[in-house]
């Protein structure tokens, strides 16, 4: 899924950031952009069709001989946020939601796969519990420290354009040429706090 989002950002240069978890991705286009004359229907249809086509195009790179069982499709919508703060609040909510969902799912499947509970029993066991309760279940029953899990699962994926050294072959003399280029790259960082935005002030220009 990250690959699809990265390819979308490679194609549509106006996108400055993408955030994704599970099969839900958000793409941020700055207020200064005049992409497709800011026609929401054009932006919406182009982004989602690029995402879906890249899902098919790169499938075998990740799943080999395993065939797609049916054609993938994704829904999409365009939202115009009135200011940077509200846009950030939305992204922060998405990352907080990622943590909540992942903590539940991690605990749920630990109870099912390691605790020999049925899915119904696991759901009932977790009903009404708080984050601290789930952390306690994971650690005391299964020896799992939630904080040790990979950040991609707890924080989701933020895709930004990072300065990266890229090597290409010169068409003139066939020699290698190295240059710095802004390449869409997935990072797994806290975007709720201020530090991320201070480090990347270009995202809000």
N, C-alpha and C positions, 0 to 999 in steps of 0.2 A: 504493500500500500504506500509506503514511503517512496518507493521508486516511482510510482505513478505520480505522486505529488511533485517530486523532483523534476520529472519530465515535463509536467505542466508548467513549472516555473522556468524551465529552460526555454520553452516555447513562448510563453507570455512574459516578456521582460518587465512589464509594469507591476507584476506581483512582487511585493517586498518580503512577504512572510507567509508561511503556511503552518497551521497547527493541526495535528491529527492524533486520534486515538481510535482503536478498533477500525471501523470502516467509515468513520466520520472525519472529514477534513474541512478546514476553514482556510480560505485564501484571502489575504489582505491586499487591497489595492488602495494606494494613498489618495488623499483628497485632491492632490495636484494632478492626478492622472486624467487623461482624456481618452482612455482606451475605448475603442469602438464608439466614440462620442458619448461615452457613459450610458449607452443603451443597456439597460439591465437584462433584457431578453437575449441580446447578443452575447454579453459577458457570461451569462448563466449557461446558455447552450454550448458555447465554445469550451468553457472550462470542464463541464461535466462530460462532454463527448471526448475531449482529449484524455481525461482521466480514465474513462472506460476503455478507450482504444489502447492505451498504454498497458492497462491491466491484461488485455489479451496478448498484446505484442510481446511482453516480457515474461509471460507465464512460464514458458519452458526453462527460462534461466533459473527459476527458483524451484520448480516442481518436476523438471525432467520429463519423463515419459508419462507422468500422470496427466490424463486428459481433463480438460474442462468439461463438466457435466452439462452445463447450460450457459447461454450467453449472459455475461454480467451486465447489470444496469444499475445506475445510481440516480437518485433524485437530487435536485439542487434548488437553491433559491439565492437571491441577492438581497442583502440588507444594507441600507445606507445609514451608518451611525452618525449622529450629529457632531460628535467631537472625539478626540483621542481618548479621553478618560473613559467614555462609555465603551469604546472599542476594546480598550485594555480590560475593562471589567468583564466583558464577554469572554475574552481569551482566558482570563484568570478563572472564571467560573468553569470553563471547559477543562482546565488543568485540575481544578479541585474535584470536578466530577470524575476525571480519570482516576485520581487517587481513591475516591470512595468506591468506584466500581471495581477497581483492581483489588483492593483490600477485601471486599466482599467475595469476589470470585476466587481469590487465592485461598481464603478460609473455607469457602464452600467446597471447593474441589479437594482440599486437604482432608476435610471430614468424609467426603465420599470415597476418595481413592486410597487414603491411608487410614482413615478412621472407620472404614467398613459401614458407613451409614448409607441409607438410600438417599436419593435426591430430595424426597419429601421430608425425611428426617433431618437432613442437613439444613433445609430451608426453615423448618420449625425451630431448630436449635439456634439459628442466627436471628430469628425474628425479634425485633426490639433491642438488639445489641448495639453498642456504640463502638467507635474505633478502638478504644482501649480494651474492650472485651474481645474483639477479634484478634488484636495483637496478642493478648494473653492466651487465647486458644491456640494460636499458631506456635507460640513459644513453649508453652507448658505441655501441650499434647504432642507436638510434632518437631520441636526443636528448631523451628523456623523463625529467624529474626527478620521481620518484614523490612527493616531498614537496609538489610543486606541484599535485597532483590535488585536486579538491574534497574537503573533509572528510567529506561524506556518504558517499562511497565507501570511505574509509579507516577511518572510525570508526562508521559506521552512524548510525541515527537514535534519539535519546533524546527522548521526548515527556513534557513536564512541564507543569504548570499555571502559566503566567506571568501576572503582573498586566499587563493590557492595557486601554487606554482603548477603550471600546465606545460607539458612537453608536446610539441607538434613537429612535423617534418616540413621544412621549407620547400615549396613547389619550385623554387628557382635553382637551388643547388643540392636538394636532397638531404641537407644537414638538419640535425635536431635544433629546435629553437625553444628556449624556455622563456616563459613570460608569466606575469601575475594576472589572474583573471578572477572575477567574482563568480563563484560556482555555487549553485544551490546545494546546501549541505544540511543533513539532519543533526541536530544537537538535542540533548536530553537534559535541559536545564530548568531551573525554577523561573517561571515567567510571572509569578504572582508578586514577588518582591521587586524593589526598585532597581537592584543591581543590574539585572539583565538589560533593562531599558537604558540605564546610564552607559552601559558598555556598547549599546547599539543605537545611538541617538538618530541615526539615519532612517530608522524604521518609522519614525513619526514625523518626518519632514513632509 
